[in-house]
Amino acid sequence: MKNFATLLLFVLVLAHASAPATLVFAESTGMTLDEQLSSSGYPEEVIATMDNGLKELLVSEGAEFVSAYTYEGYLHEPQVLGDYTIQAIIPNYMASFIVSQVSGAPGFRYYRVTYSWGWYFAPSFCFTDHVALAWGVEWALTGSVQSSYTAHNTDASRTFLNQTYTTDSIYGYTAHHDILSAFYQNGEYYQSEWHSGWSSAIVQSPTSGKTGWDQLPLLGKYYHQIYPFGLNFSINPVSITVSGFYHESSGGHYTYVFQW
């Protein structure tokens, strides 16, 4: 299973590498995005899972790496074309939590929490899918949510930045995208073979009177819609409740432990 995790990570890196290569330099430093992220503490294996949109976001904020956690799991569809048994055996989903510290108003601690995912499967049901993230009760959403979705073919990929999101809770949000069975790139038609993306938000917590060890618990999930009737979400601290017809990714829990 370890070898398969390594393979999935390689595919995720290859997926991002298949996008048009663009060397982006900061005028003030003369460094590439990768070099700037490395100088801010991001490990090479974490940088390798990011697309340019996420790299640019983190660099523009002067984000500093503090923690990351990657896991592999499963995201199934109902039994179609006899493939459900195969889905249940072979992991087809990989995701990462990336926690970065960013600056903000005095008296608060700010973290940018990012949930990056890859689904190595071509689903039969292509409607509106959702990625949800929730966090602990002592943390609150501040600002807007950024997100990205990419459909991949071995020969091409197409990325959609800043997909829509909804939230009626300070404890989390849902970002959603129309998952594509196929796409056009430079006038050519491609069948989607796998999918990836990320969503990211800044959370804050007051620092007054806080000392010692504390934690930022996170819950991240991908929800694949299997009927075109929509999904309804209710988000509470480290809790996501969903109604509708869907299948969800396995796993998705991580707790970042830190000192004030």
ABEGO torsion letter per residue (X at the ends): XAAAAAAAAAAAAAAAAABBBBBBBBAAAGBBAAAAAAAAGBBAAAAAABBAAAAAAAAAAGBBBABBBBBBBBBBBBBBGGAAAAAAABBABBBBBBBBBBBBBBGBBBBBBBBBBBBBBBBABBBBBBBBBBBBAABBBBEBBBBBBBBBBAABBBBBBGBBBBBABAAEBBBBBBBBABBBBGGBBBBBABBBEBBBBBBBBBABGBBEBBBBBBBBBBBBBABAAEBBBBBBBGBBBBBEBBBBBBEGBBBBBBBX
